[in-house]
Amino acid sequence: MSHDEAVKEASAKHTTPAELVGKFQYGTAGFRMKAKILDSVVYRVGLLASLRSRKLNGQTIGVMITASHNPPEDNGVKLVDPMGEMLEAAWEKYATQLANADSDDHLVHVYNELVKTFKINLDAPARVIFARDTRASGSRLVECLNDALTATKTEVTDYRILTTPQLHYLVRCVNTKGTQDEYGEVSEKGYYEKLAAAFKQAMEHTKPQGHLTVDCANGVGGPKLRELLKYLPSPADGGLDVKVVNDDVHKPESLNHQCGADFVKTGQRAPPSSKAGPGDRCCSLDGDADRIVFYFQDEKNVFRLLDGDRIATLAASFIAELARQSGLMDKLTVGVVQTAYANGASTTYIQKNLGLQIVCTPTGVKHLHHAATRFDVGVYFEANGHGTVVFSPSALKSIHTHQPQSPAQADALTTLIALTDLINQTVGDALSDLLLVEVILAHKGFSCAEWLQTYTDLPNRLVRVEVADRNLFTTVEGTAERQLATPAGAQKDIEKIVAKYKDGRSFARASGTEDAVRVYAEASTRAEAEDLAAAVAQIVRKYGAK
């Protein structure tokens, strides 16, 4: 059977409903939608993964089947490039083209056009590894993916159930194995061993502060966190004292239900299942464990959130301190990357108190990660808790070859080296970031209350507004999505409203996955922030009425 015939025959098992043709769009989250309509899309993503691998001379490409913080009935699929990063942005449109092919013949045509465009040798080797989260639909979608990889004669490794960051880690490990840039052992066990060894090294001269309650969103992060804890020292030996909650992966309907990072961040409250007392340190992962937010109840029993902005400032502050203490500050440029959703108070704190450079990019991990690579050490976190720290090759060389001039410098350098292994530099990783925060709090001797006191957030509100067509709402290029270009007149109306509020700031941007617009607002008081958000939401409704 010819290559075309194999692709076409397998495609016939995964037809696209006619009413959905033209509706699929690959974005930062890949494709994400109701799982029941995802079969053909996953099959076609498999085709693209094989082409991408052959285009890159047989380097391994990753495919992750997950819908992260979305409801249990959803699922999604996204590609991971060879160094564990998101799919190259230029290839997103090819994923969209394949997904929207309106027949098997059209699909083969689009597929062959890509082969011609990139001069791909279909007899060359293609290699793909993949995994899925705990959603009930995952096993069915894996079959769709396997059909594509079999039809294209792709070498396959199925890692079964993993967190999204674990798959990113494995992709980079596979592609760097045997090179001077080797990232780690190519196994789930290797992931745990690397993090555990780095954690022990970073905590050599200190101990964790108190205990930590971890809400795992009833997702894949639960069993993976429990596995990671087996590799860490016990609480009696200076390890983490962790209470794991919301880790039921046997009830699919419980995934992300009234728990998880998105629930906490959006609702500004702890999960109902949380039984933590005043001052107890808590955190929540999302469904695929690539986001994390921390929180606690203060002495007045008021909920206090420590989100991605807080993690970014904590990490940037600590890494800059270590660079200075180890004698490396002159050799390293430490910078922070934020989006428009970052609280204005955090931006001021980074610039004025920490004295660090800051860059604002459009929303989406691919934009933040790319900007972070321009620094020697780039710290990026979205406010939702997705983020990491990226060390450039030259920074890693400087850190590993630096000769300390005193015992104090040597201690700081040892901790800094440990962080380069503790941090999953491929993508935001809730488990890695959890350990990072615990290390920093231990070194600084901070409680959550002391962490919160580093600066005072401006009150803010995030509102989701359903619209008839999210594509009506576009932003002005170069404004990091903070100004609307269309609909005409909407931005001027927003600016008029914002001008009425002290410390007012607000913007609206279309969702990347659904027909909705998200409105963010800040002001000097919570009441004014809520009023401003409501007013801007009304403007959005006027221009985008369903």
C-alpha positions in Angstrom: 0.0 0.0 0.0 1.3 3.5 -0.9 1.9 6.2 1.7 -1.1 8.1 0.3 -3.3 5.1 0.5 -2.3 4.3 4.0 -3.0 7.8 5.2 -6.4 7.9 3.4 -7.5 4.5 4.6 -6.7 5.3 8.2 -8.3 8.8 7.9 -11.6 7.1 6.8 -12.0 5.8 10.3 -11.8 9.3 11.7 -14.1 11.6 9.7 -14.8 15.2 10.6 -18.5 16.2 10.9 -19.3 18.5 8.0 -20.6 21.3 10.3 -17.2 21.4 12.1 -15.0 21.8 9.0 -13.3 25.2 9.1 -13.9 25.6 12.9 -10.7 24.1 14.2 -7.8 26.4 15.1 -4.4 25.5 16.7 -3.4 27.9 19.4 -1.1 28.1 22.4 -3.1 25.2 24.0 -3.0 23.2 20.8 -6.5 22.0 19.9 -9.0 21.9 22.8 -12.7 21.2 22.6 -15.4 18.6 23.5 -13.7 15.2 23.5 -16.4 13.6 21.4 -15.5 15.7 18.3 -11.8 15.4 18.6 -11.0 12.1 16.9 -10.3 13.4 13.4 -8.2 16.3 14.9 -6.0 14.0 16.9 -5.5 11.7 13.9 -4.4 14.7 11.8 -2.1 16.0 14.5 -0.4 12.6 14.4 0.2 13.2 10.7 1.8 16.5 11.4 4.0 15.1 14.1 5.4 12.6 11.7 6.1 15.3 9.1 7.6 17.6 11.7 10.0 14.8 12.8 11.0 14.0 9.3 11.5 17.7 8.5 13.9 17.9 11.5 16.0 14.9 10.4 14.3 12.3 12.7 14.4 14.3 15.9 11.7 13.2 18.3 8.5 15.1 18.5 6.1 14.9 21.5 2.3 14.7 21.4 0.3 15.4 24.6 -3.4 14.6 24.9 -4.8 16.8 27.6 -7.3 19.7 28.2 -5.5 21.0 31.3 -7.9 23.0 33.5 -10.9 22.4 31.2 -14.0 20.4 32.3 -13.8 16.6 32.3 -15.9 16.3 29.1 -13.2 18.3 27.1 -9.9 17.1 25.8 -7.1 18.5 23.6 -3.9 17.7 21.8 -0.7 19.6 21.3 2.7 19.1 19.8 6.1 19.4 21.6 9.2 20.4 19.6 12.6 18.7 20.1 14.0 20.9 23.0 10.7 20.4 24.9 9.3 23.7 23.8 6.0 24.5 22.2 5.5 23.8 18.5 7.2 26.4 16.3 4.6 29.1 15.8 5.0 29.0 12.0 3.7 25.4 12.0 0.5 26.2 13.9 -1.2 27.1 10.6 -0.3 23.7 9.1 -1.9 22.0 12.0 -5.0 24.1 11.4 -5.0 23.3 7.6 -4.8 19.6 8.2 -7.5 19.7 10.8 -9.9 21.6 8.5 -9.4 19.4 5.4 -13.0 18.7 4.3 -12.5 15.1 2.9 -10.0 12.3 3.0 -8.8 13.3 -0.5 -8.4 16.9 0.5 -6.4 15.7 3.6 -4.0 13.7 1.5 -3.6 16.8 -0.8 -2.8 19.1 2.1 -0.4 16.5 3.5 1.4 16.2 0.2 1.6 19.9 -0.2 3.4 20.1 3.1 5.8 17.3 1.9 6.6 19.3 -1.2 6.9 22.7 0.6 9.4 21.3 3.1 11.0 18.8 0.7 10.4 16.0 3.2 11.7 12.5 2.4 8.8 10.2 3.4 11.3 7.3 3.6 13.3 9.1 6.3 12.8 8.0 9.9 10.1 9.8 12.0 10.0 9.5 15.8 7.2 10.5 18.1 6.6 10.0 21.9 3.3 10.7 23.5 1.3 10.6 26.7 -2.1 11.6 28.1 -3.7 12.8 31.3 -6.3 10.9 33.3 -9.4 11.9 31.3 -11.7 9.1 30.3 -11.6 10.0 26.6 -7.8 9.8 26.5 -7.5 6.1 25.7 -9.8 6.5 22.7 -7.9 9.5 21.4 -4.6 7.6 21.7 -6.0 5.1 19.3 -6.7 7.9 16.8 -3.1 9.1 17.2 -1.7 5.6 16.8 -3.6 5.1 13.6 -1.8 8.2 12.1 1.6 7.2 13.4 1.1 3.6 12.0 0.0 4.9 8.6 3.1 7.1 8.3 5.5 4.4 9.6 6.6 6.5 12.6 8.7 5.1 15.4 6.5 5.4 18.5 6.9 5.3 22.3 3.8 5.5 24.4 4.5 6.9 27.9 0.9 6.4 28.9 -0.2 8.7 31.7 2.0 11.7 32.5 1.8 15.3 33.4 2.3 17.6 30.5 5.6 18.9 31.8 6.9 15.4 32.2 6.3 14.8 28.5 8.1 18.0 27.7 11.0 16.9 29.9 11.2 13.5 28.1 11.2 15.0 24.6 14.2 17.1 25.5 15.9 14.2 27.2 15.5 12.0 24.1 16.8 14.6 21.7 19.9 15.6 23.9 20.9 12.1 24.9 24.6 11.5 24.4 25.3 15.2 23.7 27.1 17.8 25.9 23.6 19.3 26.5 22.2 16.0 27.9 19.1 17.0 30.0 18.4 13.9 32.0 17.6 10.2 32.0 14.9 9.3 29.4 12.4 7.9 31.8 9.7 9.0 34.3 12.0 7.7 37.0 14.8 9.9 35.7 12.5 12.9 36.1 11.9 12.2 39.7 15.5 11.4 40.4 16.7 14.7 38.9 14.3 16.9 40.8 14.9 15.0 44.1 18.7 15.2 43.8 18.5 19.0 43.0 16.1 19.6 45.9 18.4 17.8 48.4 21.3 19.9 47.1 19.4 23.2 47.3 18.2 22.4 50.9 21.6 21.3 52.2 21.8 24.1 54.7 18.2 24.7 55.5 14.8 23.0 56.2 11.3 23.6 54.9 9.0 25.9 56.9 6.0 24.0 58.3 3.7 21.8 56.2 2.1 22.2 52.8 -1.4 21.2 51.6 -1.4 20.4 47.9 -4.7 20.4 45.9 -4.1 18.2 42.8 -7.4 19.1 41.0 -8.3 15.4 40.9 -6.0 15.2 37.9 -2.7 13.5 36.9 -0.7 15.7 39.3 -2.0 13.7 42.2 -0.4 10.3 41.5 2.7 11.9 40.1 3.2 14.1 43.2 2.8 11.0 45.4 5.5 9.3 43.3 7.8 12.3 43.5 7.5 12.3 47.3 9.0 8.8 47.4 12.3 10.2 46.1 12.4 13.1 48.6 13.7 13.0 52.2 11.0 12.3 54.8 9.8 15.2 56.9 11.9 13.8 59.8 15.0 14.0 57.6 14.4 17.6 56.4 12.1 16.8 53.5 8.6 18.2 52.8 5.7 17.6 55.1 3.0 17.4 52.4 -0.7 16.7 52.7 -2.1 15.7 49.3 -5.8 16.5 48.7 -8.1 16.2 45.7 -6.2 13.4 44.1 -9.1 11.1 43.1 -8.4 10.1 39.4 -10.9 7.3 39.5 -13.9 9.6 39.2 -13.5 11.4 35.9 -16.3 13.8 36.7 -14.3 15.2 39.7 -11.5 16.6 37.5 -11.1 20.3 38.1 -14.5 20.4 39.8 -14.4 23.1 42.5 -10.7 22.6 42.9 -7.5 23.2 41.0 -5.4 26.3 40.2 -7.9 27.8 37.7 -10.8 27.5 40.3 -8.6 29.2 43.0 -7.2 31.9 40.7 -10.6 32.8 39.1 -12.7 32.5 42.2 -10.2 34.0 44.6 -11.0 31.4 47.1 -9.8 28.0 48.4 -11.4 24.8 47.2 -14.4 23.8 49.4 -12.5 20.6 50.3 -9.6 22.6 51.8 -9.5 22.2 55.6 -6.4 24.3 56.1 -6.3 26.6 59.2 -5.1 30.2 59.4 -1.6 30.6 58.2 -1.3 27.1 56.7 0.5 27.1 53.4 -1.6 25.7 50.5 -1.2 25.4 46.8 -3.3 24.1 43.9 -2.2 22.4 40.7 -4.3 22.3 37.5 -5.5 19.3 35.7 -2.3 18.4 33.8 0.0 19.9 36.5 1.6 22.7 34.5 0.2 25.5 36.7 0.5 26.2 40.4 -0.8 28.9 42.7 -0.2 29.3 46.4 -2.6 30.7 49.1 -3.4 30.8 52.8 -6.0 32.2 55.2 -4.6 35.1 57.2 -5.2 35.7 61.0 -8.5 37.3 60.2 -9.5 34.3 58.1 -9.3 36.3 54.9 -8.2 34.4 51.7 -4.8 35.5 50.4 -3.6 34.4 47.0 0.0 34.0 45.9 -0.3 33.6 42.2 2.1 33.5 39.2 3.1 37.1 39.7 4.1 36.4 43.3 6.1 33.2 42.2 7.9 35.3 39.6 8.9 38.0 42.0 10.0 35.4 44.6 12.1 33.5 42.1 13.6 36.5 40.4 14.5 38.0 43.8 16.2 34.8 45.0 18.1 34.0 41.9 19.4 37.6 41.7 20.5 37.3 45.3 22.3 34.1 44.6 24.0 35.6 41.6 25.3 38.5 43.7 26.3 36.3 46.6 28.2 33.9 44.4 30.1 36.7 42.6 28.3 36.1 39.3 26.1 39.2 39.0 28.4 40.9 36.5 28.2 37.9 34.3 24.4 37.3 34.4 21.5 39.4 33.2 18.4 38.4 35.2 15.1 39.5 33.7 11.4 39.0 34.2 8.8 38.5 31.5 5.1 39.3 32.2 1.8 39.6 30.3 -0.9 42.3 30.6 -2.6 40.2 33.2 0.3 40.7 35.7 -0.7 42.9 38.6 0.7 46.5 38.2 2.1 46.4 41.7 4.3 43.4 40.8 5.7 45.3 37.8 6.6 48.3 39.9 8.2 46.0 42.6 10.4 44.2 40.0 11.6 47.4 38.5 12.0 49.6 41.6 12.7 47.2 44.5 14.5 44.4 42.7 16.2 46.6 40.0 15.6 44.0 37.4 14.7 44.3 33.7 11.2 43.5 32.7 9.5 42.7 29.4 5.7 42.5 28.6 4.5 40.1 25.9 1.2 38.9 24.6 -0.6 36.2 26.6 0.6 32.7 25.8 3.5 30.6 27.0 5.2 30.6 23.6 5.5 34.4 23.7 6.8 34.4 27.3 9.2 31.6 26.8 10.7 33.2 23.7 11.2 36.5 25.4 12.8 34.8 28.4 15.5 33.2 26.3 16.8 36.7 25.5 18.1 37.1 29.1 20.9 35.1 30.6 18.3 34.1 33.2 14.7 34.7 32.2 12.0 34.3 34.8 8.4 34.1 33.4 5.1 33.3 34.9 1.6 34.1 33.8 -0.7 35.3 36.6 -2.5 31.9 36.3 0.5 30.2 37.7 2.1 28.8 34.5 5.8 29.6 34.3 9.4 28.7 34.7 12.9 30.0 34.7 15.2 29.7 31.6 19.0 29.7 31.8 20.8 30.4 28.6 23.7 28.2 27.5 26.2 30.9 28.3 24.6 31.4 31.7 24.9 27.7 32.5 28.5 27.8 31.4 29.3 30.8 33.6 27.5 29.2 36.6 29.3 25.8 36.2 32.8 27.2 35.6 32.7 30.0 38.1 35.4 29.8 40.8 34.0 31.1 44.2 36.3 33.3 46.3 34.9 32.4 49.7 32.9 29.8 51.5 29.8 32.1 51.3 30.2 32.4 47.6 30.6 28.6 47.3 27.4 28.0 49.3 25.4 30.4 47.1 26.9 28.9 43.9 26.0 25.4 45.1 22.4 26.4 45.6 22.3 28.2 42.2 23.6 25.1 40.4 21.0 23.1 42.2 18.3 25.4 40.8 19.4 24.8 37.2 18.4 21.2 37.7 15.4 21.7 40.0 13.7 24.0 37.5 12.1 22.3 34.5 13.3 24.7 31.8 11.2 23.3 29.0 7.9 24.6 30.2 5.9 25.6 33.3 5.8 22.6 35.7 3.7 22.6 38.8 5.8 19.9 40.6 9.1 21.5 39.8 7.7 25.0 40.7 6.3 23.6 44.0 9.8 22.5 45.0 11.4 25.7 43.8 9.0 27.8 46.0 9.6 25.6 49.0 13.4 26.0 48.6 13.1 29.8 48.4 10.8 30.1 51.3 13.1 27.9 53.4 16.2 29.9 52.5 14.5 33.2 53.2 12.7 31.9 56.3 9.5 33.3 54.9 6.0 32.3 55.9 3.2 32.9 53.4 2.3 36.1 55.2 5.9 37.4 54.9 6.0 36.5 51.2 2.7 38.4 50.7 4.1 41.5 52.4 6.9 42.0 49.8 4.4 44.3 48.0 0.7 45.0 48.0 -1.4 44.0 45.0 -3.7 46.4 43.4 -7.3 45.0 43.7 -8.2 43.4 40.4 -11.0 41.5 38.7 -11.1 39.1 35.8 -14.4 38.6 34.0 -15.4 36.2 31.2 -17.8 37.6 28.6 -19.5 35.3 26.0 -19.6 36.7 22.5 -21.0 35.6 19.1 -17.5 35.5 17.5 -14.3 36.0 19.4 -12.4 36.8 16.2 -14.2 40.2 16.1 -11.9 41.2 18.9 -8.3 41.8 17.8 -5.5 43.7 19.5 -3.0 46.3 18.3 0.3 44.7 17.4 3.1 45.7 19.8 0.8 46.5 22.8 1.1 43.0 24.4 -2.7 42.7 23.8 -3.5 45.7 26.0 -5.3 47.6 23.3 -8.2 46.6 21.0 -7.8 47.2 17.3 -11.3 46.0 16.5 -14.2 46.3 16.9 -13.8 50.0 15.9 -14.6 52.3 18.8 -14.4 49.7 21.5 -10.9 50.8 22.7 -11.9 54.4 23.0 -15.0 53.5 25.0 -12.8 51.4 27.4 -10.3 54.3 27.8 -13.1 56.7 28.7 -14.3 54.4 31.5 -10.8 53.6 32.8 -10.0 57.3 33.2 -12.7 57.6 35.8 -10.9 55.3 38.3 -7.9 55.9 40.5 -5.0 53.6 39.5 -7.4 52.3 36.9 -6.2 49.8 34.2 -8.3 47.5 32.1 -8.1 45.6 28.8 -10.1 43.1 26.9 -8.8 40.2 24.8 -10.4 37.3 23.0 -10.0 33.8 24.4 -7.8 31.5 22.3 -10.1 28.5 22.8 -13.7 29.6 23.0 -16.1 32.4 21.8 -15.5 34.6 24.8 -13.6 37.7 25.7 -11.7 38.1 29.0 -11.8 41.4 30.7 -9.1 42.4 33.3 -9.4 45.4 35.5 -7.4 47.0 38.3 -8.1 50.0 40.5 -7.2 51.4 43.9 -10.0 49.6 45.8 -11.7 46.2 45.3 -15.1 47.8 44.8 -13.8 50.1 42.1 -11.9 47.2 40.4 -15.2 45.3 40.3 -17.1 48.3 39.0 -14.5 48.9 36.3 -14.5 45.3 35.2 -18.3 45.3 35.0 -18.3 48.5 33.0 -15.8 47.2 30.5 -17.6 43.9 30.3 -20.7 45.8 29.3 -18.8 47.5 26.5 -17.6 44.1 25.2 -21.2 42.8 25.3 -22.3 45.8 23.3 -19.8 45.2 20.5 -19.9 41.4 20.5 -23.5 40.6 21.3 -24.4 36.9 20.7 
